[in-house]
Amino acid sequence: MAPVSYGIWKRCEYTNVSVLRQGVAIGTLTNFQFCYPNYYMRYSPDNYNLCYNFRRRCSVLEKHQLPEGCSCRYLPFTKGLQWLTVLAAFFLFLGLILLYLKIIASPQNGWYI
């Protein structure tokens, strides 16, 4: 199996790809990275038989290519992680700025000559 890395917004697979020119293989790219959005198939139990076969291709299909009743989107848990990650990055940046401003504003030693 090819290694897969999961991120917050995308998942990537590493695989070997044949390089073709006019239908003739001229080489192989090793460990080529394919990245897709981290979407998952969402459907109601009534549409199970219709949507089950599309679940693995969810990240590469467009909305108009999916049957009625099937949708590809981020899971609610993933949306929560995305928002928390953005908020954590914002507050980390804000904290670093405040720390830097505090260092600039405070005197470095107590003795003045």
C-alpha positions in Angstrom: 0.0 0.0 0.0 1.1 3.5 -0.8 1.8 5.8 2.2 -1.0 8.3 2.9 -0.7 11.5 4.8 -3.8 13.2 6.3 -3.9 16.9 6.8 -6.7 19.3 8.0 -7.8 20.3 4.5 -6.3 17.6 2.2 -5.0 14.1 2.2 -2.1 13.0 0.0 -1.0 9.7 -1.4 2.4 8.8 -2.7 2.5 6.5 -5.7 4.7 5.6 -8.7 3.5 7.2 -12.0 4.4 6.1 -15.5 5.5 9.0 -17.8 4.0 8.6 -21.3 4.8 10.4 -24.5 2.5 9.6 -27.4 1.3 6.4 -25.7 4.8 5.1 -25.1 6.2 4.7 -21.6 9.5 6.7 -21.3 10.0 6.5 -17.6 8.6 6.4 -14.1 8.2 9.1 -11.4 8.7 7.5 -8.0 6.8 8.7 -5.0 4.7 11.2 -6.9 2.3 13.0 -4.6 -1.5 13.2 -5.4 -3.4 15.5 -3.1 -7.2 15.6 -2.8 -9.6 17.6 -0.6 -10.4 15.8 2.6 -14.1 15.2 1.7 -16.2 12.3 2.7 -19.4 10.9 1.3 -22.6 12.0 3.2 -25.9 10.4 2.6 -29.0 9.2 4.3 -29.7 5.5 4.9 -32.3 5.5 2.2 -29.6 6.3 -0.4 -27.1 3.7 0.8 -27.3 1.5 -2.3 -27.0 4.5 -4.6 -24.2 6.3 -2.9 -22.1 3.4 -1.6 -20.2 2.9 -4.9 -19.2 6.6 -5.1 -17.7 6.9 -1.6 -14.1 6.2 -2.6 -14.2 8.7 -5.5 -15.8 11.5 -3.5 -12.7 13.8 -3.4 -12.2 13.7 -7.2 -15.9 14.0 -8.4 -17.7 17.3 -9.0 -21.1 18.0 -7.5 -22.9 17.5 -10.8 -21.3 14.1 -11.2 -22.9 12.7 -8.0 -26.3 11.1 -7.8 -29.2 12.9 -6.2 -29.1 12.5 -2.4 -25.3 12.0 -2.2 -23.0 14.8 -1.2 -19.2 15.2 -0.6 -18.2 17.5 2.1 -16.0 17.8 5.2 -17.2 15.9 8.3 -18.5 18.1 11.1 -15.6 17.0 13.2 -13.2 18.1 10.5 -14.8 21.5 10.2 -14.4 21.9 14.0 -10.7 21.0 13.8 -10.2 23.5 10.9 -11.8 26.3 12.9 -9.8 25.5 16.0 -6.6 25.3 14.1 -7.2 28.8 12.5 -8.1 30.2 15.9 -5.0 28.7 17.6 -2.8 30.1 14.9 -4.4 33.5 15.3 -4.0 33.6 19.1 -0.4 32.3 18.8 0.5 35.1 16.4 -1.3 37.6 18.7 0.6 36.3 21.7 3.9 36.6 20.0 3.2 40.2 19.0 2.2 41.1 22.6 5.3 39.4 24.0 7.5 41.3 21.5 5.8 44.6 22.4 6.2 43.9 26.1 9.9 43.2 25.7 10.4 46.5 23.7 8.4 48.5 26.2 10.0 47.3 29.4 13.5 48.4 30.4 16.2 45.7 30.2 18.0 46.8 33.4 16.9 48.7 36.4 20.0 51.0 36.7 20.1 54.2 34.7 23.3 56.3 34.5 
